[in-house]
Amino acid sequence: MVKKIYEIGELPNLGEVPEEMYAWVIREDRLGVPEKAMQIEKMPVQKPGKDEVLVMVMAVGINYNNVWASQGIPISVIGKDTGYHIGGSDASGIVWSVGDNVKRWKVGDEVIIHCNRDDGDDEECNGGEPMYSKSQRIWGYETNDGSFAQFTTVQSRQLLKKPKHLSWEESGCYTLTLATAFRMLFGHPPHALKPGMNVLVWGASGGIGSMAVQICKAVGANAIGIISDDEKISFVKKLGAVGVLNRRNYE
């Protein structure tokens, strides 16, 4: 028998969709620091539309847009119609239910969710630059139902197959920062990353910076990481930086 709601950490049988779920929710009357703004609430589980997929969330990534959403800076992202915001722009999970038009995915598939959400019917969405599409939105920041919940409903084209060699945590934390770093390094030709280039990476131990260092290594470029604490030096070097500078001790 399907429960109305499953406790955190409790796994329902595959494909059993409860009425409610637990989620980290932001509301207008408690905007501020994340630990105040985000509170666990019971929320309805959204049934997927014809081109959507319901995913049971296994792991999520935390990004700075979650801090901005909590503070309402630079603007409030709480839905005017819903009165709430569930953040989270990275996730890995298991396909739990699919819409009528979805053919590529089935219940039980292990997936990664990327954050680009659009209507899919213009040139930029189809082989162009999705970030330039007028319909483009960052899921879990510019939309109100992100990954900080037991279940999330997303467009089927937001899904990628989860690599078997990656854990839930590894596969659920990188798509937003990786895509951002990739666009910075390759998205503005002819100013694109090439082998042998020297690249100064500010904030090399953070989300975007750590991805940029790894991209540089993969391409054969030389990443020089900038950090603010000597404890981060070994971490950045392990990522592939050829050198690391502490900006607080620079001479």
Backbone bond lengths (Angstrom), bond angles and torsions (degrees), N, CA, C in turn:
res aa  C-N    CA-C-N  psi(-1)  N-CA   C-N-CA  omega(-1)  CA-C   N-CA-C  phi
1 M - - - 1.469 - - 1.527 109.74 -
2 V 1.326 116.50 132.02 1.460 120.98 -179.44 1.523 110.01 -75.41
3 K 1.323 116.21 128.18 1.462 120.79 177.30 1.530 110.22 -75.60
4 K 1.321 115.68 159.10 1.457 120.20 175.72 1.520 110.39 -68.25
5 I 1.341 116.18 -37.31 1.461 122.09 177.72 1.524 108.09 -150.69
6 Y 1.321 116.22 146.06 1.465 121.59 178.12 1.520 108.94 -107.91
7 E 1.318 115.87 138.42 1.454 120.04 -179.47 1.526 110.09 -65.90
8 I 1.314 115.26 155.78 1.463 120.74 179.93 1.526 109.20 -60.41
9 G 1.316 116.17 126.87 1.453 121.59 -177.11 1.514 113.73 93.27
10 E 1.321 116.84 -11.84 1.468 121.50 178.82 1.524 109.13 -90.14
11 L 1.319 117.42 127.68 1.460 121.59 -177.27 1.523 110.68 -100.14
12 P 1.327 117.36 121.70 1.463 119.04 173.69 1.523 110.34 -73.51
13 N 1.307 116.89 167.10 1.455 120.15 173.90 1.526 109.59 -63.96
14 L 1.323 116.15 147.19 1.459 121.80 -176.02 1.529 111.05 -52.24
15 G 1.329 115.37 125.45 1.454 121.06 176.82 1.509 115.49 86.01
16 E 1.334 118.57 -6.10 1.460 120.95 176.93 1.527 109.40 -80.53
17 V 1.320 116.51 117.18 1.462 121.52 -174.63 1.523 110.01 -105.02
18 P 1.326 118.06 115.60 1.468 120.62 178.01 1.525 111.05 -76.50
19 E 1.318 116.00 167.97 1.462 120.61 177.22 1.525 111.26 -74.16
20 E 1.331 115.84 -35.65 1.459 120.57 -173.59 1.524 110.83 -127.81
21 M 1.334 114.37 165.79 1.461 121.47 178.38 1.520 108.08 -146.97
22 Y 1.318 115.75 164.23 1.460 121.12 170.80 1.525 108.71 -92.01
23 A 1.332 116.07 141.15 1.463 120.98 179.88 1.521 109.67 -148.97
24 W 1.344 115.22 152.41 1.461 121.10 171.62 1.524 107.01 -83.47
25 V 1.322 117.07 114.69 1.457 121.91 -170.55 1.527 110.58 -117.65
26 I 1.325 115.46 138.23 1.468 122.42 173.89 1.522 108.12 -107.82
27 R 1.336 115.60 136.27 1.463 120.73 175.67 1.525 109.75 -130.79
28 E 1.320 115.36 157.70 1.463 121.90 -172.14 1.523 112.49 -58.21
29 D 1.331 117.87 -36.83 1.464 120.27 -173.00 1.523 113.77 -78.58
30 R 1.342 118.29 -0.50 1.456 118.79 177.23 1.533 112.11 -132.57
31 L 1.325 117.48 27.15 1.458 120.39 176.41 1.524 109.79 -59.07
32 G 1.319 115.99 140.48 1.459 121.37 -179.02 1.509 110.32 159.42
33 V 1.312 117.02 -146.19 1.461 120.09 178.94 1.527 108.87 -62.38
34 P 1.340 117.64 147.99 1.471 119.99 -174.35 1.519 114.80 -54.70
35 E 1.350 117.61 -39.22 1.464 118.59 -177.19 1.533 112.08 -66.68
36 K 1.317 116.83 -19.74 1.464 120.59 174.76 1.528 110.95 -92.29
37 A 1.324 115.18 -42.82 1.467 119.87 -173.64 1.518 112.74 -70.48
38 M 1.337 116.97 -39.93 1.465 121.03 -177.95 1.526 110.00 -90.53
39 Q 1.302 115.47 119.71 1.462 121.22 177.77 1.530 109.14 -130.33
40 I 1.331 116.00 145.53 1.462 119.96 179.15 1.526 109.67 -75.57
41 E 1.326 115.53 125.90 1.457 122.09 177.87 1.523 109.86 -132.99
42 K 1.319 115.50 159.84 1.456 120.76 170.45 1.525 108.28 -85.02
43 M 1.334 115.67 128.47 1.455 121.52 -178.19 1.526 109.60 -131.56
44 P 1.335 117.57 154.19 1.469 118.97 177.64 1.528 111.26 -70.20
45 V 1.323 116.38 144.72 1.464 121.60 173.88 1.525 107.65 -82.61
46 Q 1.329 116.36 125.07 1.455 120.51 -177.53 1.527 111.27 -80.59
47 K 1.303 116.74 128.91 1.457 121.56 174.98 1.521 108.91 -71.76
48 P 1.340 118.90 134.19 1.464 119.75 -178.81 1.521 112.25 -67.72
49 G 1.351 115.32 142.66 1.451 120.34 172.87 1.515 110.80 -73.24
50 K 1.319 117.11 -176.77 1.463 120.47 -173.02 1.523 113.48 -63.46
51 D 1.335 117.86 -26.76 1.464 121.50 179.43 1.523 111.97 -111.57
52 E 1.314 116.61 19.70 1.461 121.39 -175.33 1.526 111.87 -116.26
53 V 1.331 113.57 167.91 1.459 121.69 -179.25 1.527 108.51 -134.71
54 L 1.311 116.50 136.95 1.464 121.63 171.98 1.519 108.20 -93.71
55 V 1.323 116.06 126.53 1.462 121.79 -177.70 1.521 109.48 -117.04
56 M 1.327 116.18 133.12 1.457 120.52 169.35 1.520 107.53 -82.77
57 V 1.312 116.70 120.64 1.460 122.15 -172.54 1.524 110.50 -78.54
58 M 1.339 115.34 130.11 1.461 121.26 177.74 1.524 112.21 -106.48
59 A 1.330 117.59 -34.42 1.469 121.80 178.59 1.517 108.16 -155.80
60 V 1.324 115.80 152.95 1.464 120.62 -179.41 1.521 110.10 -134.28
61 G 1.322 115.00 161.69 1.455 121.52 172.72 1.519 109.61 -106.47
62 I 1.323 116.12 148.88 1.464 121.92 178.15 1.521 108.22 -107.73
63 N 1.329 116.11 131.54 1.456 121.66 -178.66 1.526 110.42 -127.75
64 Y 1.327 115.65 167.71 1.459 119.16 -178.90 1.519 112.11 -66.04
65 N 1.340 117.41 -23.54 1.461 116.91 178.47 1.527 111.67 -63.58
66 N 1.333 116.85 -21.34 1.468 119.88 175.32 1.523 111.19 -69.58
67 V 1.329 116.61 -34.22 1.466 121.20 175.69 1.524 109.69 -68.43
68 W 1.339 116.19 -45.90 1.471 119.92 179.16 1.525 110.92 -60.58
69 A 1.328 116.38 -42.93 1.465 119.92 179.97 1.525 110.97 -62.94
70 S 1.334 117.11 -40.56 1.463 121.19 -179.80 1.519 111.72 -63.06
71 Q 1.325 116.07 -36.58 1.462 121.02 -176.16 1.523 113.08 -89.60
72 G 1.333 116.72 -13.80 1.460 119.40 -174.92 1.504 112.20 71.14
73 I 1.344 116.62 29.13 1.462 123.03 -177.25 1.526 109.33 -118.05
74 P 1.327 120.63 132.72 1.473 127.81 -1.33 1.522 114.09 -76.75
75 I 1.344 117.21 -16.67 1.457 120.97 175.77 1.524 108.50 -140.52
76 S 1.302 116.24 160.76 1.458 120.19 174.89 1.525 109.44 -74.09
77 V 1.329 115.94 134.69 1.466 120.27 178.59 1.530 111.19 -106.18
78 I 1.304 116.64 10.53 1.463 120.34 178.96 1.524 109.26 -69.18
79 G 1.323 116.44 132.04 1.456 120.81 -176.94 1.519 112.44 -62.32
80 K 1.327 116.04 130.30 1.460 119.99 -179.74 1.525 111.44 -65.59
81 D 1.316 115.96 -32.25 1.461 120.04 -178.81 1.528 112.33 -85.58
82 T 1.341 116.26 -29.11 1.464 119.83 -174.79 1.520 113.60 -96.76
83 G 1.340 116.99 -32.16 1.458 120.68 -178.29 1.512 114.30 78.64
84 Y 1.325 117.23 11.92 1.462 119.95 -179.53 1.524 110.20 -146.75
85 H 1.325 115.02 168.45 1.465 121.38 173.44 1.522 108.65 -143.44
86 I 1.325 116.03 125.80 1.461 122.44 170.57 1.516 106.67 -107.62
87 G 1.333 116.69 113.46 1.455 120.78 -177.02 1.516 112.41 -82.06
88 G 1.326 113.94 -171.69 1.455 121.04 178.01 1.510 112.09 110.08
89 S 1.341 116.72 109.02 1.465 122.04 -176.89 1.519 112.96 -113.14
90 D 1.308 117.85 8.21 1.469 123.52 175.79 1.519 108.24 -136.90
91 A 1.324 116.83 144.59 1.468 119.14 175.71 1.519 111.06 -169.70
92 S 1.312 114.28 156.26 1.461 122.03 165.28 1.520 106.95 -126.34
93 G 1.317 116.37 153.65 1.453 118.13 -178.39 1.511 112.87 -177.82
94 I 1.324 115.12 -164.87 1.462 122.87 -175.65 1.524 109.04 -120.41
95 V 1.324 116.36 130.55 1.461 120.35 176.35 1.526 108.73 -61.70
96 W 1.355 115.52 124.64 1.468 120.83 -173.92 1.524 112.55 -111.45
97 S 1.327 116.47 -26.07 1.461 121.63 178.61 1.526 107.56 -162.00
98 V 1.333 117.33 147.64 1.469 120.22 -178.23 1.520 110.28 -128.82
99 G 1.353 115.35 150.11 1.455 121.02 175.92 1.520 111.98 -72.68
100 D 1.319 115.66 167.21 1.463 121.46 -173.89 1.524 113.75 -61.80
101 N 1.337 117.80 -30.56 1.466 120.43 -176.89 1.528 113.66 -90.60
102 V 1.307 117.65 -4.57 1.470 121.14 -174.50 1.528 109.61 -81.38
103 K 1.335 115.60 119.94 1.465 121.53 -179.28 1.529 112.73 -114.04
104 R 1.316 116.51 -26.00 1.466 120.08 -173.89 1.521 112.34 -75.12
105 W 1.333 117.17 -29.59 1.457 120.88 -173.76 1.513 110.63 -116.94
106 K 1.327 115.43 151.72 1.464 120.85 178.70 1.521 109.19 -136.70
107 V 1.311 115.91 161.03 1.462 121.58 178.26 1.528 109.50 -57.69
108 G 1.330 115.25 130.48 1.460 121.34 -179.33 1.509 114.30 103.39
109 D 1.338 118.03 -15.28 1.466 120.32 178.35 1.526 110.30 -65.10
110 E 1.329 116.03 138.37 1.465 121.71 176.34 1.524 108.36 -93.89
111 V 1.329 116.52 126.17 1.461 120.50 -168.49 1.528 112.42 -136.95
112 I 1.330 113.29 162.90 1.457 123.60 167.83 1.523 106.73 -111.49
113 I 1.316 117.05 143.94 1.463 121.20 177.54 1.520 108.83 -109.75
114 H 1.337 116.54 123.39 1.468 118.50 173.83 1.528 109.25 -96.24
115 C 1.318 116.20 163.68 1.464 120.31 -163.72 1.519 115.10 -92.65
116 N 1.336 118.89 -1.48 1.464 119.47 -175.91 1.527 110.50 -83.10
117 R 1.312 115.57 119.04 1.467 121.27 179.72 1.528 108.38 -121.32
118 D 1.330 117.36 127.36 1.460 121.08 -179.79 1.520 109.19 -152.88
119 D 1.345 116.09 175.09 1.462 117.97 -177.74 1.520 112.41 -85.10
120 G 1.339 117.49 -9.08 1.456 121.37 170.39 1.506 116.78 73.08
121 D 1.328 119.01 11.91 1.460 118.47 -173.57 1.525 114.04 -121.13
122 D 1.345 117.89 22.85 1.459 118.48 173.86 1.524 109.82 -127.13
123 E 1.334 116.75 171.93 1.461 121.53 -174.71 1.518 112.14 -62.53
124 E 1.316 117.20 -35.47 1.457 119.65 -178.16 1.529 110.84 -68.29
125 C 1.316 117.20 -35.00 1.467 120.32 178.64 1.518 111.63 -72.34
126 N 1.324 116.71 -29.30 1.462 121.73 -174.07 1.523 110.92 -110.64
127 G 1.325 115.97 80.77 1.450 120.98 176.23 1.508 115.10 90.13
128 G 1.321 118.41 -1.20 1.454 120.89 178.20 1.517 110.93 -99.07
129 E 1.315 116.45 -130.92 1.459 122.68 177.83 1.522 107.71 -117.92
130 P 1.347 117.90 97.25 1.467 120.58 -174.57 1.523 114.02 -54.71
131 M 1.330 117.74 -30.77 1.459 119.98 -179.38 1.524 112.05 -64.50
132 Y 1.338 117.90 -19.89 1.458 121.51 179.32 1.526 112.41 -89.36
133 S 1.309 117.19 -5.93 1.460 120.35 -179.74 1.528 110.37 -69.99
134 K 1.320 116.52 136.59 1.455 120.40 179.09 1.525 111.86 -64.95
135 S 1.330 116.53 -23.18 1.464 119.68 -178.63 1.524 112.94 -90.83
136 Q 1.326 117.51 -4.12 1.464 120.94 -174.33 1.525 111.32 -67.36
137 R 1.327 116.03 135.01 1.455 122.63 175.60 1.529 109.10 -140.03
138 I 1.320 116.50 145.79 1.458 120.58 174.20 1.523 108.30 -83.52
139 W 1.322 114.61 113.91 1.465 121.52 179.70 1.534 110.11 -60.47
140 G 1.312 116.50 134.29 1.455 120.94 178.67 1.511 114.31 82.86
141 Y 1.340 116.11 1.87 1.467 120.10 171.62 1.526 109.14 -132.77
142 E 1.332 115.57 -57.34 1.463 119.74 176.20 1.533 111.60 -88.32
143 T 1.304 116.74 -1.86 1.464 122.17 168.31 1.525 107.44 -120.11
144 N 1.313 117.51 164.05 1.466 119.87 -169.24 1.516 115.57 -104.24
145 D 1.318 117.56 4.74 1.461 119.29 -179.44 1.519 109.67 -130.60
146 G 1.340 115.77 82.16 1.454 121.45 -177.68 1.515 112.96 -93.22
147 S 1.326 114.31 -153.01 1.469 120.48 -169.06 1.523 115.00 -90.86
148 F 1.329 118.80 -6.45 1.462 120.19 -176.98 1.528 110.82 -79.71
149 A 1.314 115.28 60.96 1.458 121.66 -177.17 1.524 108.68 -159.81
150 Q 1.319 115.89 168.72 1.463 118.99 177.60 1.523 111.79 -69.71
151 F 1.329 116.47 -31.23 1.464 121.82 178.51 1.523 109.07 -134.30
152 T 1.324 116.68 152.32 1.456 121.18 174.67 1.518 109.22 -144.65
153 T 1.321 116.34 142.91 1.460 122.34 178.81 1.521 109.00 -106.37
154 V 1.338 116.47 124.92 1.465 121.66 -174.78 1.525 110.21 -134.25
155 Q 1.332 115.95 166.38 1.458 120.52 172.95 1.525 109.17 -67.94
156 S 1.307 117.08 141.99 1.468 119.66 -177.54 1.518 111.76 -61.05
157 R 1.345 118.02 -30.02 1.464 120.37 -179.84 1.533 112.80 -76.30
158 Q 1.315 117.22 -3.47 1.463 119.77 173.89 1.526 112.49 -81.79
159 L 1.309 117.63 -7.32 1.461 120.86 -173.44 1.522 112.41 -92.42
160 L 1.324 114.23 143.06 1.458 123.67 172.08 1.524 107.54 -127.45
161 K 1.311 116.38 149.73 1.458 119.65 178.33 1.520 109.72 -69.34
162 K 1.322 116.83 132.27 1.465 121.11 178.86 1.528 109.48 -73.24
163 P 1.340 117.94 124.90 1.473 120.23 175.72 1.524 110.86 -63.06
164 K 1.314 116.65 137.03 1.456 120.63 -176.57 1.523 112.61 -65.74
165 H 1.341 117.10 -27.35 1.462 118.97 -176.00 1.526 112.88 -83.38
166 L 1.330 118.07 -4.24 1.461 121.22 178.89 1.524 110.40 -102.60
167 S 1.325 115.65 141.69 1.463 120.61 175.36 1.526 109.33 -73.06
168 W 1.324 116.08 171.02 1.462 119.69 175.24 1.527 110.62 -58.02
169 E 1.342 115.58 -43.92 1.467 119.54 -177.87 1.525 111.32 -65.82
170 E 1.322 117.03 -43.61 1.465 120.68 -179.34 1.526 111.50 -64.28
171 S 1.305 116.49 -39.95 1.464 119.53 -176.60 1.523 112.85 -81.99
172 G 1.320 117.24 -15.41 1.454 119.78 -175.42 1.507 115.78 -101.52
173 C 1.337 117.98 12.78 1.469 118.46 -170.70 1.521 115.44 -125.48
174 Y 1.331 119.65 -0.35 1.465 117.00 -164.84 1.528 117.46 -122.10
175 T 1.323 120.19 -10.84 1.464 117.97 -167.58 1.528 113.43 -66.64
176 L 1.331 118.44 -38.76 1.461 119.28 -179.23 1.523 110.98 -67.75
177 T 1.321 117.40 -48.90 1.464 119.60 -177.81 1.524 111.60 -69.40
178 L 1.325 117.72 -37.11 1.462 120.20 178.30 1.520 110.84 -64.35
179 A 1.327 117.03 -45.16 1.464 120.25 179.69 1.523 111.15 -63.34
180 T 1.332 116.64 -39.26 1.467 120.43 178.79 1.519 110.81 -64.02
181 A 1.327 117.01 -47.71 1.464 120.76 179.25 1.524 111.16 -63.62
182 F 1.313 117.20 -40.66 1.470 121.11 -179.57 1.526 110.73 -61.91
183 R 1.326 117.47 -44.27 1.467 120.46 179.41 1.518 111.17 -64.64
184 M 1.320 117.27 -36.93 1.460 120.36 178.48 1.523 111.38 -64.01
185 L 1.330 116.85 -36.23 1.461 121.24 -174.36 1.526 113.38 -91.46
186 F 1.318 117.69 -25.22 1.467 120.78 -175.96 1.525 114.18 -126.79
187 G 1.307 117.98 -6.90 1.457 119.95 -169.60 1.506 116.62 -87.58
188 H 1.336 118.68 5.42 1.463 120.18 -176.04 1.524 111.05 -135.18
189 P 1.346 117.54 60.90 1.466 120.34 -179.12 1.527 110.64 -60.30
190 P 1.355 118.47 147.38 1.477 126.39 5.94 1.531 114.24 -82.22
191 H 1.315 116.88 5.66 1.469 120.15 -179.73 1.524 108.91 -84.77
192 A 1.320 115.13 75.53 1.462 121.44 -176.55 1.520 109.95 -126.39
193 L 1.310 115.32 150.51 1.460 122.17 -177.77 1.521 111.38 -63.66
194 K 1.337 115.53 135.95 1.466 121.61 178.56 1.527 109.38 -135.75
195 P 1.338 117.05 157.19 1.468 120.55 177.60 1.524 111.38 -55.46
196 G 1.324 115.84 139.74 1.455 121.16 177.52 1.508 114.98 88.66
197 M 1.319 118.16 -12.74 1.459 120.52 179.31 1.525 110.70 -68.59
198 N 1.325 115.71 148.89 1.463 122.11 172.77 1.530 108.34 -97.95
199 V 1.320 116.72 126.62 1.462 121.28 -174.06 1.524 109.82 -125.85
200 L 1.336 116.34 121.57 1.459 121.29 176.46 1.526 108.30 -87.97
201 V 1.332 116.84 118.68 1.464 121.75 -176.38 1.522 109.21 -109.87
202 W 1.317 116.57 106.02 1.465 121.71 179.50 1.525 108.89 -79.09
203 G 1.315 116.35 136.88 1.460 119.48 -177.64 1.514 111.36 66.96
204 A 1.330 116.07 47.52 1.465 121.11 -170.24 1.520 114.16 -69.02
205 S 1.315 118.16 -14.76 1.468 120.05 179.65 1.521 112.53 -96.66
206 G 1.329 117.05 -3.89 1.458 120.73 179.66 1.519 112.21 -84.02
207 G 1.320 116.21 -173.91 1.458 120.69 -176.39 1.513 113.43 -60.77
208 I 1.340 117.44 -58.67 1.458 120.95 -178.67 1.518 110.56 -68.96
209 G 1.331 117.26 -42.42 1.457 120.62 -178.70 1.511 113.17 -61.78
210 S 1.324 117.22 -42.52 1.465 119.90 -179.28 1.522 111.21 -65.81
211 M 1.324 117.27 -33.83 1.462 120.20 175.40 1.522 111.09 -69.82
212 A 1.339 116.66 -39.97 1.460 120.28 179.67 1.525 111.11 -61.86
213 V 1.322 117.02 -41.03 1.469 120.68 178.50 1.525 110.24 -60.64
214 Q 1.316 117.07 -44.83 1.463 120.56 -178.28 1.527 112.06 -68.21
215 I 1.334 116.80 -36.04 1.465 119.77 176.32 1.519 110.17 -63.85
216 C 1.327 116.41 -44.13 1.469 120.42 178.39 1.525 110.70 -57.30
217 K 1.307 116.47 -45.37 1.461 120.16 -179.77 1.520 110.97 -62.18
218 A 1.324 116.82 -42.99 1.463 120.90 -178.28 1.520 111.95 -63.98
219 V 1.329 116.62 -32.64 1.466 121.34 -178.39 1.522 111.89 -83.75
220 G 1.331 116.57 -21.39 1.455 120.41 -175.63 1.507 113.20 96.16
221 A 1.338 116.53 17.60 1.460 121.57 174.97 1.527 109.19 -91.58
222 N 1.331 115.67 167.50 1.464 121.68 -176.04 1.526 109.94 -106.60
223 A 1.317 116.95 106.81 1.460 121.36 179.29 1.518 110.02 -88.81
224 I 1.340 115.60 128.05 1.462 121.73 172.18 1.524 106.45 -110.86
225 G 1.313 116.82 112.84 1.451 121.25 -173.60 1.512 113.15 -88.36
226 I 1.332 116.15 139.16 1.460 122.50 174.29 1.524 107.90 -107.68
227 I 1.336 116.43 125.20 1.462 121.28 -179.77 1.533 109.00 -131.32
228 S 1.321 117.47 175.60 1.465 121.06 -177.52 1.517 112.82 -120.12
229 D 1.339 117.10 2.75 1.461 121.20 -176.59 1.519 108.18 -148.55
230 D 1.334 116.26 128.97 1.465 120.03 -178.00 1.531 112.85 -59.60
231 E 1.325 117.38 -23.60 1.461 120.16 178.99 1.530 112.16 -64.42
232 K 1.327 116.70 -17.62 1.463 120.76 -178.11 1.529 112.86 -91.12
233 I 1.327 117.17 -6.78 1.463 120.46 -174.87 1.520 111.80 -61.14
234 S 1.320 117.32 -50.11 1.465 120.17 -176.57 1.525 111.04 -63.62
235 F 1.321 117.44 -37.06 1.465 121.01 178.91 1.521 110.97 -61.83
236 V 1.328 116.46 -46.84 1.464 120.18 -177.75 1.523 110.98 -67.79
237 K 1.317 117.12 -36.64 1.465 119.64 177.15 1.527 111.28 -65.59
238 K 1.325 116.91 -37.69 1.462 120.02 178.12 1.522 111.44 -64.01
239 L 1.324 116.46 -28.77 1.461 120.24 177.90 1.522 111.99 -71.72
240 G 1.340 116.24 -19.73 1.458 118.98 177.85 1.508 115.98 124.51
241 A 1.332 118.41 5.27 1.462 120.12 178.55 1.526 110.46 -67.73
242 V 1.333 116.60 138.39 1.466 120.47 178.59 1.521 111.01 -82.30
243 G 1.320 117.16 -15.98 1.455 121.91 177.65 1.513 110.02 -160.02
244 V 1.339 116.18 155.34 1.463 121.03 -179.08 1.521 108.61 -137.49
245 L 1.335 116.70 133.49 1.458 122.38 178.61 1.526 109.47 -120.28
246 N 1.332 115.88 135.40 1.457 121.18 173.66 1.521 107.74 -89.79
247 R 1.327 116.76 115.07 1.462 120.33 -175.28 1.523 112.54 -65.36
248 R 1.323 118.43 -18.78 1.459 121.05 179.26 1.531 112.04 -81.20
249 N 1.324 116.59 -19.74 1.463 120.76 -177.80 1.522 112.54 -115.37
250 Y 1.308 117.29 14.74 1.466 120.15 -173.99 1.524 110.51 -70.25
251 E 1.342 115.69 134.63 1.468 121.38 176.78 1.521 109.28 -129.09
